[in-house]
Amino acid sequence: MKRSAVRRGSRRLVGGLRVRLVVTFVLVALVSAVTATALAYRDARTAVLQRTQNTAVNDLRERVAAVGAGLDLPPDQKSLSRFAAKVSEGLGARIVVARHQDLTAVSDAYADTEGRITAELRAAVRSGDGARFQRVQWRGDPYLVVGTPVTYADGDRRTSGLEVFLITDLRAERDDTAALLDSVRTGTVPVVVLAALLALLAAGTVLRPVRKLGRATRELAAGDLGSRVAVRGHDELADLARTFNETADALQASDAELRAQEAKARRFVADVSHELRTPLAAMTMVATVLEEDADQLPPDAAHAARTVGAETARLSRLVEDLMEISRFDAGAVRLDATVTDLADTVRASLALRGWTDRVVVELREDVRAVVDRRRIDVIVANLVGNALRHGAPPVTVTLAAPGGDRVTLEVADRGPGLPPEARERVFDRFYKADAARTRSTPGGGDRGGDRGGVGPGEDGSVGQGGFGQGSGLGMAIALENARLHGGTIEVAERPEGGAVFTLRLPLRHPEEEEERDG
């Protein structure tokens, strides 16, 4: 499951980078192509128009110079028309317009020239400063109009009042530049496609080590401290991979050291607990003898004997709890699970400790589950004992099976309850809850707010199995036993006051369920 999640995360990461890289390449290529197209179109259009414009100006000057020498000024309409016709000879299909004061002559009698020669151009030509030209749109088509004044040939460059205009059709040039634009625009498509292919190739080359590094990082986060990446090359990605491997090596070494220290600590606790059992057994026997003869001793000696006996018993229970919790930490605990009637188990646990008359029970009958009866007894002893010692009556034990596939056991009291910070840590080992929950127990004195343990009953009875009797480990052991069954224990505050602990267990242990399905 973890590896599939790692693969999905890696695909999302690399897929996102690949898409962004391809999009960036394509956008850069597209912008470059559009920019190049625009510049090429502008330069080509300018060059074509400039060439046409220069040619028209030069041709008009040459023809006017060649024909104007034989023209008598001022001309009449006939001579002016003949002049316009001679100027147009050799200029192709271009139209020549000659004007002298109120007379106008056109080389093509059928041509409409009024809309193509603007007032601005006429005024510029009339000023006598040489040839002038203007590009105009007439009926949707482009035209170049060149105008020049005719001067006298006596050297003083005085204008004769004769003005000549040349109208050149620019549709051919427009079509040429449009064809160039279409060809460049058509060439943009393969450029963009090529950029996308190059981006994919670059993504495969650049993102492959990123994908491997991402996979290794997620495997490391999932707990595989042996995950490494191959280092190839000497670029930034290689440095990153090398740094990752060094970090993983340091993390694996630290983990191994911590595991070794933890194993040593567990062995130390287990060894100390085991070594203490023999002298504690002897001390227990001596304390038992002293307690039996306490009535025959002076008051101070009797109190001391009873105190020694109670504390020796508590120390013995602490040693047993330490050995049990060390077995949980080492993973050496196994369930002796059988099909068990939970209502009978709860009643037997309460009766064994003399709590039957002190607890209100609401037990659903015929609730059977595959559990370890001894460990369920330990859980019940810790939950009920803590409610009796730290809560207030009535203490209620409720057994129910609300979902059909799970069973719940609630232990509620009417005491002051637990503050939120205590509810979060009540299952911690040796955690001391608020003193407001503390009540003194006979023979044992005040427990200092130890919500994690179960004190002996008022009749002096001791719990089955010896777990959690005021050691500070009781609730932690209860939770470990619940988890061992595939369940959990939750703590909450009752709306009407008091704390409620809820044990939730599956009706069939998960391992048993797997064997049955298999």
Secondary structure, DSSP 4 states (H G I P E B T S, - for coil): -HHHHHHHHHHHHHHHHHHHHHHHHHHHHHHHHHHHHHHHHHHHHHHHHHHHHHHHHHHHHHHHHHHHTT--SS--HHHHHHHHHHHHTTSTT-EEEEEETTEEEESSTT---TTTS-HHHHHHHHTTSS-EEEEEEETTEEEEEEEEEEE-SSSS--EEEEEEEEEEE-HHHHHHHHHHHHHHHHHHHHHHHHHHHHHHHHHHHHHHHHHHHHHHHHHHHTT-TT------SSSHHHHHHHHHHHHHHHHHHHHHHHHHHHHHHHHHHHHHHHHHHHHHHHHHHHHHHHHHTGGGS-HHHHHHHHHHHHHHHHHHHHHHHHHHHHHHHHT------EEEEHHHHHHHHHHHTT-GGGEEEEE-TT-EEEE-HHHHHHHHHHHHHHHHHHS-SPEEEEEE-SSSSEEEEEEE--SS---HHHHHHTTSTT----GGG---BTTTB--SS-TTS-PPPTT----GGG-SSSSS-HHHHHHHHHHHTT-EEEEEE-TTSSEEEEEEEESS-HHHHHHHH-
